[in-house]
Amino acid sequence: MQLNQYEWSGNPRGMHNEGAFRPIFRDRYLRTKVGWYKFVCGGEEFAQDAGWMLANNITPIIRIYRSTPGAEPVTDGVRQLWEIYRSWGCKWFEFYNEPNFAEPEWPESQRSMVSPYNIDGVIRPLCENWMNFAEIIINMGAYPAFPALGETSGESGAVQWMDSMLGFMRDNYRDRFINIANNGLWWATHPYSLNHFYQEMPGQPTVPRPPEAQNTLEAGWHFDYPWDPYTQSFAPGRDVFPGGPAPYGDPNGIIAMGVALNKRLSEWFGVNALPVVGTEGGIYPLPISEPYQQPDARFPRYDRRSHGEATAALFNWIPFAAPEWMFGICLWKEDEYYNNNFPAIQRLEEVPQIKRGEPWPVAPGGAEPAFVVGEPDFHVVVLAPGLETSWFFDAAQAYWNRFRPTLTSSWAFFDFIPPDRSLAATVIAPPDMADTMRQSIQERYPAALFDLLIAGGDLSTVSNVLNARVWADRRFG
């Protein structure tokens, strides 16, 4: 099958349900304009909901939940449930889920042997029983998923499991696997991106914007880790496959495992690229109990607001810049987003979803930041040319710890602050730069709060002023 022969909504936005026998809220999926919905089912409880989704151009993905399945074969009960969901029009099915996680996916008695290098005890039964599933689904006129792997790295990581499973089928069932691949196979992945994404400063692809300045309706987003310009600037050659800066490979990106799977498919089986759907994933972990998340210190952190901007941007990035085989992602998971009132939901309701070939949705142009009323939405400390950031953190550590402004020596991103958000700029400049900074910032952005500190020959003067603000609990002079 060619990519254009698979039947689906054409919309990459997706959501993962709360779980088996949990309620479904149909109005949510229309408001957020989703195109995929991942069902973990206990039985046939979601069959009618799946039919409703198909009638509303939402493509359901079906996985029948089984506790600690390991490499168990297809049972009559599971097969009968597939037939029920197929009778309602469902075509996208999964069987195994993250078999590289001994716990909780394998029976306790078998967990000690779970390894990609245990061919006869793990890989053989897993692959042989999976092929039986795939052929059953194909005979139903539907699409079977290759098992999604937990996207771990290390000597027994996701890439190693992928190579072990595909290598086993290449060496033992090559023709049988090729027949499956040519008749509806698709790759299920679990792309949890961590904070491996950014929005570039305008015209500076290797410079991430601070999270406060990220905006869905501006271009310059990068979800192509580890091949994005920023990563390659400090880790040239980093790849999903082992070697160089990533000795075991690095699968922690939105498209990384899809690249790996389709490359192996081409190299080992001579088959063209297959669809990739993230049946779990998104920008994760969610900042629920923490104010922000920053799993990788090399990349900017994200808070609830910037997480919402990036999530909506991610779904438009897929048709705008991802490979054609990247069909979408189902966010993990519905109850976490709604029960915690995540801004991502509002942004998905507000931001239009583009189709492949359409331009990036843009914010209305020509607007300036709003006037400051109370606390500003963005507070930026701007260091004039010649002042070092290391000095600021030495001299103004207490001020930064108390008020947490964004520190920068470039203010180009001020043009991208939405017109309904306010800006305060604390500008630190030597006397001969004061007028230049006024012209560049105060006159260009008259609605912004312009807070100028003159840094004379003795920089301790600025330090004393900022420390006094901390003692008085006053952000500005």
Residue pairs with C-beta under 8 A, 6 or more apart in sequence:
1 182
1 183
1 184
2 272
3 273
3 274
3 275
3 324
3 325
6 143
6 184
6 186
6 275
6 327
7 59
7 91
8 35
8 36
8 59
8 92
8 275
8 327
9 35
9 36
9 57
9 58
9 59
10 35
10 355
11 33
11 34
11 35
11 36
11 57
11 328
11 353
11 355
12 35
12 36
12 315
12 318
12 319
12 326
12 327
12 328
12 329
12 353
13 32
13 33
13 34
13 35
13 36
13 315
13 328
13 348
13 353
14 34
14 35
14 36
14 37
14 38
14 277
14 278
14 328
14 329
14 330
14 331
15 28
15 29
15 32
15 34
15 36
15 37
15 38
15 330
15 331
15 333
15 334
15 337
16 38
16 40
16 279
16 280
16 330
16 331
16 332
16 333
16 334
17 24
17 37
17 38
17 39
17 40
17 46
17 333
17 334
18 333
18 334
18 335
19 40
19 65
20 40
20 41
20 42
20 43
20 45
20 65
21 42
21 43
21 45
22 335
24 46
24 49
26 49
26 52
28 334
28 338
29 37
29 53
29 56
29 58
30 56
31 349
32 345
32 348
32 349
33 348
33 349
33 353
34 58
34 348
35 57
35 58
35 59
35 328
35 353
36 58
36 59
36 60
36 61
36 277
36 327
36 328
36 329
36 330
37 53
37 58
37 59
37 60
37 61
37 330
38 60
38 61
38 63
38 279
38 280
38 330
39 46
39 49
39 50
39 60
39 61
39 62
39 63
40 63
40 65
41 62
41 63
41 64
41 65
41 81
41 85
42 64
42 65
43 64
43 81
44 81
44 84
44 85
46 60
46 85
47 84
47 85
47 87
47 88
48 88
49 60
50 60
50 62
50 85
50 88
50 89
50 90
51 88
51 89
53 59
53 60
54 60
54 88
54 89
54 90
59 91
59 92
60 85
60 90
60 92
61 92
61 93
61 94
61 145
61 277
61 279
61 330
62 82
62 85
62 90
62 92
62 93
62 94
63 93
63 94
63 95
63 97
63 279
64 78
64 81
64 82
66 72
66 78
67 104
68 104
68 105
68 106
68 107
68 108
69 96
69 97
69 105
69 106
70 99
70 105
70 106
70 107
70 110
71 96
71 99
71 122
71 125
71 126
71 129
72 129
73 129
73 132
74 95
74 129
74 132
74 133
74 136
79 136
82 93
82 136
82 137
82 140
82 142
83 140
85 93
86 140
86 141
86 142
90 142
91 141
91 142
91 143
92 142
92 143
92 145
92 186
92 277
93 137
93 142
93 143
93 144
93 145
94 145
94 147
94 148
94 188
94 279
95 130
95 133
95 134
95 144
95 145
95 147
96 105
96 126
96 130
96 147
97 105
97 147
97 148
98 105
98 147
98 148
98 149
98 150
98 190
99 105
99 106
99 114
99 126
99 147
99 149
99 161
100 114
100 116
100 149
100 150
100 152
100 156
100 157
100 158
100 161
101 150
102 110
102 111
102 112
102 114
103 111
106 114
113 121
113 122
114 122
115 122
115 156
116 122
116 123
116 156
116 160
116 161
116 163
116 164
116 165
117 156
117 164
119 164
119 168
123 164
123 165
123 168
124 168
126 147
126 165
127 165
127 168
127 169
127 173
128 173
130 146
130 147
131 169
131 173
131 176
131 177
131 180
133 144
134 144
134 180
134 185
135 180
136 144
137 143
137 144
137 184
138 144
138 180
138 183
138 184
142 184
143 184
143 185
143 186
144 180
144 184
144 185
144 186
145 185
145 186
145 187
145 188
145 277
145 279
146 185
146 186
146 187
146 188
146 261
147 165
147 188
148 188
148 189
148 190
148 279
148 280
149 158
149 161
149 162
149 189
149 190
149 257
150 158
150 190
151 158
151 189
151 190
151 191
151 192
151 251
151 252
151 256
151 257
152 158
152 251
153 159
153 246
153 248
153 249
153 250
153 251
153 252
154 248
155 248
157 248
157 249
157 251
158 249
158 251
158 257
159 240
159 241
159 242
159 248
159 249
159 251
159 257
159 260
160 248
160 249
162 257
162 260
162 261
162 264
163 264
166 261
166 264
166 265
166 268
167 268
169 176
169 177
170 177
170 268
170 269
174 269
177 269
178 269
178 270
178 271
181 265
181 269
181 271
181 274
182 271
185 274
186 274
186 275
186 276
186 277
186 327
187 257
187 258
187 261
187 262
187 274
187 275
187 276
187 277
188 277
188 278
188 279
189 257
189 258
189 261
189 276
189 277
189 278
189 279
189 281
190 257
190 278
190 279
190 280
190 281
191 253
191 254
191 255
191 256
191 257
191 258
191 278
191 281
191 282
191 329
192 252
192 280
192 281
192 282
192 284
192 285
192 332
193 223
193 225
193 252
193 253
193 254
193 281
193 282
193 283
193 284
193 314
194 252
194 284
194 285
194 295
194 296
194 299
195 283
195 293
195 294
195 295
195 296
195 299
195 300
195 301
195 302
196 223
196 225
196 226
196 231
196 252
196 253
196 296
196 299
197 221
197 222
197 223
197 225
197 254
197 283
197 299
197 310
197 314
198 208
198 209
198 221
198 222
198 228
198 230
198 299
198 300
199 208
199 209
199 213
199 214
199 215
199 218
199 220
199 221
199 222
199 310
199 313
200 206
200 207
200 208
200 209
200 220
200 221
200 222
200 229
200 230
201 207
201 208
201 209
201 220
201 410
201 412
201 413
202 220
202 412
202 413
202 415
202 416
203 412
205 220
205 222
205 229
205 230
206 229
206 230
206 233
207 230
208 230
208 299
208 300
209 220
209 300
209 413
209 416
210 300
210 380
210 406
210 408
210 413
211 292
211 300
211 301
211 302
211 303
211 305
211 306
212 306
212 377
212 378
212 380
212 406
213 378
213 406
213 413
213 416
213 417
214 306
214 309
214 310
214 313
215 309
215 363
215 416
215 417
215 418
216 309
216 310
216 312
216 313
216 316
216 347
216 351
216 361
217 351
217 361
217 362
217 363
217 418
218 362
218 363
218 416
219 360
219 362
221 310
221 313
221 314
221 317
221 321
222 228
222 229
222 230
223 253
223 254
223 255
223 314
223 317
223 321
223 322
224 253
224 254
224 255
224 321
224 322
225 231
225 250
225 252
225 253
225 254
225 256
226 232
226 235
226 238
226 239
226 240
226 246
226 250
226 253
226 256
227 238
227 239
230 299
231 238
232 238
234 298
235 245
235 246
236 244
236 245
237 243
237 244
237 245
238 244
238 245
238 246
238 250
239 246
239 249
239 250
240 246
240 249
240 250
240 251
240 253
240 256
240 257
240 259
240 260
241 249
241 260
242 248
242 249
243 249
249 260
250 256
251 257
251 260
254 278
254 281
254 314
254 318
254 322
254 326
254 329
255 276
255 322
255 323
255 326
257 276
258 276
258 323
258 325
258 326
259 323
261 274
261 276
262 273
262 274
262 276
262 323
262 325
265 271
265 272
265 273
265 274
266 272
266 273
273 323
273 324
273 325
274 325
275 325
275 327
276 325
276 326
276 327
277 327
277 328
277 329
277 330
278 328
278 329
278 330
279 330
280 330
280 332
280 333
281 329
281 330
281 331
281 332
282 311
282 314
282 329
282 331
282 332
283 302
283 307
283 310
283 311
283 314
284 332
285 293
285 295
286 293
286 307
286 336
286 337
286 340
286 342
287 293
287 302
287 303
287 304
287 307
288 336
288 340
291 303
292 301
292 302
292 303
293 301
293 302
293 303
293 307
294 300
294 301
294 302
302 310
304 342
304 343
305 343
307 342
307 343
307 344
308 342
308 343
308 344
308 345
308 346
308 347
309 347
311 331
311 344
311 347
311 348
312 344
312 347
312 348
312 350
312 351
314 329
315 328
315 329
315 348
315 353
316 351
316 353
316 354
316 360
316 361
318 326
318 328
318 329
319 354
319 355
319 356
319 357
319 358
320 354
320 356
320 358
320 360
324 356
331 337
331 344
336 342
337 344
337 345
338 345
351 361
352 361
354 360
354 361
363 418
363 419
364 419
367 418
367 419
368 419
368 445
368 446
368 447
369 378
369 414
369 417
369 418
369 419
369 421
369 422
369 423
369 445
369 447
369 448
370 419
370 420
370 421
370 422
370 447
371 422
371 447
372 422
372 423
372 424
372 447
372 448
372 449
373 422
375 475
376 422
376 423
376 424
376 449
377 417
377 421
377 422
377 423
378 406
378 417
378 421
378 422
378 423
378 424
379 403
379 405
379 406
379 423
379 424
379 426
379 475
380 405
380 406
380 407
380 408
380 411
380 414
380 423
380 424
380 425
380 426
381 392
381 400
381 405
381 406
381 407
381 408
381 425
381 426
381 427
381 428
382 408
382 409
382 411
382 425
382 426
382 427
382 428
382 437
382 441
383 389
383 392
383 407
383 408
383 409
383 428
384 409
384 427
384 428
384 429
384 430
384 433
384 436
384 437
384 455
385 409
385 433
386 430
386 433
387 409
387 428
387 429
387 430
387 455
389 407
389 409
391 459
392 400
392 407
392 428
393 400
395 459
395 460
395 462
395 463
395 466
396 462
396 463
396 466
396 467
398 466
398 467
398 470
399 466
399 467
399 469
399 470
400 407
402 470
402 473
403 470
403 475
405 426
411 425
411 440
411 441
414 423
414 425
414 441
414 444
414 445
414 448
417 423
422 447
422 448
422 449
423 445
423 447
423 448
423 449
424 448
424 449
424 451
424 475
424 476
425 441
425 445
425 448
425 449
425 450
425 451
426 451
426 453
426 476
427 437
427 441
427 450
427 451
427 452
427 453
428 453
428 455
428 462
429 436
429 437
429 452
429 453
429 454
429 455
430 454
430 455
430 456
431 454
431 456
434 452
434 454
437 452
438 450
438 452
441 448
441 450
442 448
442 450
449 476
451 476
451 477
453 462
453 465
453 466
453 477
454 462
455 461
455 462
465 477
469 475
469 476
469 477
